[in-house]
Amino acid sequence: MNQNQRSVLLVVVVLVIMGFTAVIVFNSSSTSASTLNAQAADSVVYVENGVSGVVTITDPFLNKTSDVNIGYYPLDSGSGFVVNDEGYIVTAYHVVGDPQAVQDKGVLRLMESGDIQQYLERAAVSGYVSRYNPQLGLELLNNTTGQGLIQTQPDANTTTELMNQRNLLHVQSAKQQIRVRLPGSSVGQYVNANLVDVGNPETSEDMALIKINTFFIRLHPLTLNSNTPILNQRIHIYGYPATKQGSYSNFNSSSLKPNSSSGVVTNELPTNGTFYYETTAQTTYGFSGGPVLDSNNEVLGILIYKLVTSNNTDQSRSVFLSSQYITKLLTKNNVSVNTE
């Protein structure tokens, strides 16, 4: 007599599947943050957006039911900076939003419950397949067609869709989880963050406000410069370089430290009624959400890589949103900061 086996699988995924943050431009210099202002570097944090939860998977071919516990599954990463000692941090909207919406539709959007469950299901299926049944996707595909001739193993997304069609997946719990790693921290030392608010997506305000618990944590907030950026103004940008897959490129370093880049403001770019500024400072994947500082190490703006517009046209440039928009978001949420 067949009898279902039930097991529990803990999956902690350490690879990031998506990343959409800064890249290239012209004559500039990029150095370790230690060559610039150490106090400014102490204010720049690494931000990671992911999901966690439990998914029950039924495998009809192994006659097996498993509860797959996703401790954490990263979706995207970027940079951010501390704006006061109460734990408020500014980062990019797209870093903490729905990465698939940016990639597929070019829109800024927060993850809804259905999105979170979908990402979690894919993570659970990927973990289950790699550990228990590498042929599961192929078995489902051949069983669906009834021909048994397909030899190519489908990816995790396709396998997840096939399992949902047969009602083989059940999400027991699911939540978005934003994590922050502070400068100087060791590998694995994260602080959970709450999403407080975001900029207006209709006007391409690609910025977000998150908050961490400051218990036993000493923070180093930056001062905001509310002046309008001017052409040829010298600027410095801080951030955490990442691979094209979105994971921090120096992930295994013993102590976290941001990189920096210098350049000048070259152009003003109106986008959906919002003004962005282009710069010659060279950045790379992972810098989005990092601070753009003036010569006094005050925040002139927040770096954004890919401008997201209402007509779905992508502009992959090293640009930043001025501090005037940041101040508006902070004031809306009654967050006090130092300004000049």
C-alpha positions as CSV (number, residue, x, y, z in Angstrom):
1,M,0.0,0.0,0.0
2,N,1.4,3.5,-1.0
3,Q,1.9,5.8,1.9
4,N,2.9,9.5,1.7
5,Q,6.2,10.3,3.3
6,R,6.5,13.8,4.9
7,S,9.7,15.6,5.5
8,V,10.9,19.0,6.4
9,L,13.5,20.8,4.3
10,L,15.3,24.0,5.3
11,V,16.5,26.0,2.4
12,V,18.7,29.1,2.8
13,V,19.4,30.5,-0.7
14,V,22.5,32.7,-0.9
15,L,22.5,33.5,-4.6
16,V,20.6,36.6,-5.7
17,I,18.4,36.0,-8.8
18,M,18.0,39.6,-9.9
19,G,19.7,42.9,-9.6
20,F,19.0,46.3,-11.2
21,T,21.5,48.9,-10.1
22,A,24.0,51.3,-11.4
23,V,26.6,51.3,-14.2
24,I,28.9,53.4,-16.4
25,V,29.6,56.7,-17.8
26,F,32.6,58.8,-18.8
27,N,35.9,60.2,-17.4
28,S,35.8,59.5,-13.7
29,S,37.6,57.8,-10.9
30,S,36.6,54.9,-8.7
31,T,38.4,54.1,-5.4
32,S,38.0,52.4,-2.1
33,A,36.0,54.5,0.4
34,S,39.0,54.6,2.6
35,T,40.6,57.2,0.3
36,L,37.7,59.6,0.9
37,N,35.8,60.6,4.0
38,A,35.7,57.7,6.5
39,Q,32.7,59.3,8.4
40,A,30.7,59.4,5.2
41,A,31.6,55.8,4.4
42,D,30.3,54.7,7.9
43,S,26.9,56.0,6.9
44,V,26.4,53.9,3.8
45,V,24.7,50.5,4.2
46,Y,24.1,47.4,2.1
47,V,20.4,46.7,1.4
48,E,19.0,43.4,0.4
49,N,15.4,42.6,-0.6
50,G,14.0,39.0,-0.3
51,V,11.3,36.7,0.8
52,S,10.9,34.0,3.5
53,G,8.3,31.5,4.5
54,V,7.1,27.9,4.2
55,V,5.8,26.0,1.2
56,T,4.3,22.5,1.2
57,I,5.3,20.5,-1.9
58,T,3.7,17.3,-3.0
59,D,5.8,15.1,-5.3
60,P,3.5,12.6,-7.1
61,F,6.5,10.7,-8.5
62,L,8.3,10.1,-5.2
63,N,5.0,9.8,-3.3
64,K,6.4,12.4,-1.0
65,T,5.1,15.6,0.8
66,S,7.6,18.1,2.1
67,D,7.4,21.3,4.1
68,V,10.1,23.5,2.5
69,N,11.2,26.2,4.9
70,I,12.8,29.2,3.1
71,G,14.8,31.0,5.7
72,Y,15.7,33.8,3.3
73,Y,15.6,34.0,-0.5
74,P,17.3,37.2,-1.9
75,L,15.7,38.9,-4.9
76,D,17.6,42.2,-5.3
77,S,20.3,44.3,-3.6
78,G,21.6,47.8,-3.5
79,S,22.9,50.5,-1.3
80,G,21.4,53.0,1.2
81,F,22.4,55.7,3.7
82,V,21.5,56.6,7.3
83,V,19.7,59.9,7.7
84,N,19.2,60.1,11.4
85,D,20.2,58.2,14.6
86,E,16.7,56.7,15.0
87,G,17.4,54.1,12.4
88,Y,15.9,55.7,9.2
89,I,17.6,54.8,6.0
90,V,17.1,56.1,2.4
91,T,17.5,53.7,-0.5
92,A,16.1,53.2,-4.0
93,Y,12.5,52.2,-4.6
94,H,13.4,49.5,-7.1
95,V,15.8,47.9,-4.6
96,V,13.0,47.2,-2.2
97,G,10.1,46.9,-4.7
98,D,9.1,44.2,-7.1
99,P,12.1,43.3,-9.2
100,Q,10.1,41.5,-11.9
101,A,7.9,44.6,-12.5
102,V,11.1,46.7,-13.2
103,Q,12.6,44.0,-15.4
104,D,9.5,43.0,-17.4
105,K,7.4,46.2,-17.5
106,G,9.7,49.0,-16.6
107,V,7.5,50.2,-13.7
108,L,8.1,50.9,-10.0
109,R,5.8,48.8,-7.9
110,L,5.8,47.3,-4.4
111,M,5.4,43.6,-4.0
112,E,1.9,42.4,-3.2
113,S,1.0,39.2,-1.4
114,G,0.6,37.3,-4.6
115,D,4.1,38.4,-5.8
116,I,5.7,37.3,-2.6
117,Q,4.1,33.9,-2.7
118,Q,5.2,33.4,-6.3
119,Y,8.8,34.2,-5.5
120,L,8.6,31.9,-2.5
121,E,7.2,29.1,-4.5
122,R,10.0,29.4,-7.0
123,A,12.6,29.3,-4.3
124,A,11.0,26.3,-2.6
125,V,10.7,24.3,-5.9
126,S,14.3,25.2,-6.8
127,G,15.5,23.9,-3.4
128,Y,13.4,20.8,-3.5
129,V,14.4,19.8,-7.0
130,S,18.1,20.2,-6.3
131,R,17.9,18.1,-3.2
132,Y,15.3,15.5,-3.7
133,N,14.1,15.1,-7.3
134,P,16.2,16.7,-10.1
135,Q,13.9,15.1,-12.7
136,L,10.7,16.5,-11.3
137,G,10.2,19.2,-13.9
138,L,10.9,16.8,-16.8
139,E,8.5,14.2,-15.3
140,L,5.7,16.8,-14.9
141,L,6.3,18.1,-18.5
142,N,6.2,14.6,-20.1
143,N,3.2,13.6,-17.9
144,T,1.4,16.8,-19.1
145,T,2.1,16.2,-22.8
146,G,1.6,12.4,-22.5
147,Q,4.4,11.7,-25.0
148,G,7.4,11.2,-22.8
149,L,9.7,12.5,-25.5
150,I,10.9,15.8,-23.9
151,Q,14.5,15.6,-22.8
152,T,15.3,19.2,-21.8
153,Q,14.8,19.9,-18.1
154,P,12.6,23.0,-17.6
155,D,13.7,25.8,-15.3
156,A,12.4,26.4,-11.8
157,N,9.8,28.9,-13.0
158,T,8.3,26.5,-15.5
159,T,8.4,23.7,-13.0
160,T,6.6,25.9,-10.5
161,E,3.9,26.7,-13.0
162,L,3.4,23.0,-13.8
163,M,3.1,22.2,-10.1
164,N,0.6,25.0,-9.5
165,Q,-1.5,23.7,-12.4
166,R,-1.7,20.3,-10.6
167,N,-2.3,21.9,-7.2
168,L,1.0,20.5,-5.8
169,L,2.1,23.6,-4.0
170,H,0.6,25.2,-0.9
171,V,2.1,28.3,0.7
172,Q,1.8,28.0,4.5
173,S,3.4,31.4,5.2
174,A,5.1,34.1,3.2
175,K,6.5,37.6,3.8
176,Q,8.8,40.1,2.3
177,Q,12.1,40.5,4.2
178,I,14.4,43.5,3.8
179,R,17.8,43.2,5.4
180,V,20.5,45.7,6.1
181,R,24.2,45.1,6.6
182,L,26.1,47.9,8.3
183,P,29.6,49.1,7.4
184,G,32.3,47.1,9.3
185,S,30.0,44.1,9.9
186,S,31.1,40.6,9.3
187,V,29.6,38.0,6.9
188,G,26.1,37.1,7.9
189,Q,25.6,40.0,10.3
190,Y,22.3,41.5,9.1
191,V,19.6,43.7,10.7
192,N,16.0,43.4,9.6
193,A,14.4,46.6,8.2
194,N,10.8,47.7,7.9
195,L,9.6,49.5,4.7
196,V,8.2,52.9,5.8
197,D,7.3,54.7,2.6
198,V,8.3,55.2,-1.1
199,G,8.4,58.0,-3.6
200,N,5.7,58.6,-6.2
201,P,6.1,56.0,-8.9
202,E,3.9,58.0,-11.3
203,T,6.6,60.7,-11.4
204,S,9.5,58.3,-11.3
205,E,10.6,59.2,-7.7
206,D,12.8,56.1,-7.3
207,M,13.5,56.4,-3.6
208,A,12.3,54.6,-0.5
209,L,12.5,55.0,3.3
210,I,13.2,52.0,5.5
211,K,13.9,51.7,9.3
212,I,16.0,49.4,11.4
213,N,16.0,48.8,15.2
214,T,18.8,50.8,16.7
215,F,19.1,48.8,19.9
216,F,22.9,48.4,20.6
217,I,23.7,50.0,17.3
218,R,25.5,53.3,16.8
219,L,24.7,55.0,13.6
220,H,26.4,57.8,11.7
221,P,23.7,59.9,9.9
222,L,24.6,62.1,7.0
223,T,23.5,65.8,6.6
224,L,21.3,66.6,3.6
225,N,22.1,69.5,1.3
226,S,18.8,71.0,0.1
227,N,20.4,73.1,-2.7
228,T,19.8,72.4,-6.3
229,P,22.8,70.6,-8.0
230,I,24.6,72.8,-10.5
231,L,26.5,71.8,-13.7
232,N,30.2,70.9,-13.2
233,Q,29.7,70.6,-9.5
234,R,32.1,68.1,-8.0
235,I,30.5,65.0,-6.4
236,H,31.4,61.7,-4.6
237,I,29.2,58.6,-4.7
238,Y,29.3,55.7,-2.3
239,G,27.9,52.2,-2.8
240,Y,28.4,48.4,-2.8
241,P,29.5,46.9,-6.1
242,A,27.6,43.8,-7.1
243,T,27.8,41.1,-9.8
244,K,25.4,41.2,-12.7
245,Q,23.3,38.6,-10.8
246,G,22.9,41.2,-8.0
247,S,25.0,39.7,-5.3
248,Y,27.6,41.8,-3.4
249,S,30.9,41.3,-5.2
250,N,32.9,41.3,-2.0
251,F,30.3,39.2,-0.1
252,N,32.9,37.1,1.8
253,S,35.1,39.9,2.9
254,S,35.8,39.9,6.6
255,S,34.5,43.5,7.1
256,L,31.9,45.3,4.9
257,K,33.2,48.6,3.3
258,P,31.6,50.6,0.5
259,N,33.4,51.7,-2.6
260,S,33.4,55.3,-3.9
261,S,33.5,57.2,-7.1
262,S,34.1,60.8,-8.0
263,G,33.0,63.0,-10.9
264,V,31.0,66.1,-11.9
265,V,27.4,66.9,-12.6
266,T,27.0,67.1,-16.4
267,N,23.3,67.3,-17.3
268,E,19.7,67.9,-16.0
269,L,17.2,65.2,-17.1
270,P,13.5,65.9,-16.6
271,T,11.6,62.6,-16.3
272,N,7.8,62.5,-15.8
273,G,8.0,65.9,-14.0
274,T,10.9,64.8,-11.8
275,F,14.4,66.2,-12.3
276,Y,17.3,63.8,-12.3
277,Y,21.0,64.8,-12.8
278,E,23.6,62.9,-14.8
279,T,27.1,62.6,-13.6
280,T,30.5,61.4,-14.9
281,A,31.1,59.4,-11.7
282,Q,31.7,55.8,-12.7
283,T,29.5,53.3,-10.8
284,T,28.5,49.7,-11.2
285,Y,25.9,47.1,-10.3
286,G,24.9,47.6,-6.7
287,F,25.4,51.3,-6.3
288,S,21.7,52.2,-6.7
289,G,20.4,53.9,-3.5
290,G,23.8,55.1,-2.5
291,P,24.4,58.8,-1.5
292,V,25.7,61.4,-3.9
293,L,27.8,63.8,-1.7
294,D,29.1,67.3,-2.4
295,S,32.6,68.6,-1.4
296,N,31.4,69.1,2.2
297,N,30.3,65.4,2.4
298,E,26.6,66.5,2.5
299,V,24.0,64.5,0.6
300,L,23.2,66.2,-2.7
301,G,21.1,63.3,-3.9
302,I,20.5,59.5,-4.2
303,L,22.0,57.5,-7.1
304,I,19.7,55.7,-9.5
305,Y,20.9,53.6,-12.4
306,K,17.9,52.8,-14.6
307,L,15.3,55.6,-14.9
308,V,11.8,54.0,-14.9
309,T,9.3,56.0,-17.0
310,S,5.6,55.9,-17.6
311,N,6.1,55.1,-21.3
312,N,8.4,52.1,-20.4
313,T,11.5,53.6,-22.0
314,D,14.6,52.5,-20.1
315,Q,17.5,55.0,-19.7
316,S,20.5,53.2,-18.4
317,R,22.6,56.1,-17.1
318,S,24.5,57.0,-13.9
319,V,22.0,59.6,-12.6
320,F,20.8,60.8,-9.3
321,L,17.7,62.3,-7.7
322,S,18.3,65.5,-5.8
323,S,17.9,65.8,-2.0
324,Q,14.9,68.0,-2.4
325,Y,12.8,64.9,-3.2
326,I,14.4,63.1,-0.3
327,T,13.5,65.9,2.1
328,K,9.9,65.8,0.8
329,L,9.6,62.1,1.6
330,L,11.2,62.5,5.0
331,T,8.9,65.5,5.9
332,K,5.9,63.5,4.8
333,N,6.8,60.8,7.4
334,N,7.8,63.2,10.2
335,V,11.4,62.1,10.0
336,S,13.8,64.8,11.4
337,V,17.2,65.1,9.8
338,N,20.1,67.6,9.6
339,T,19.9,69.9,6.6
340,E,22.0,72.7,5.2
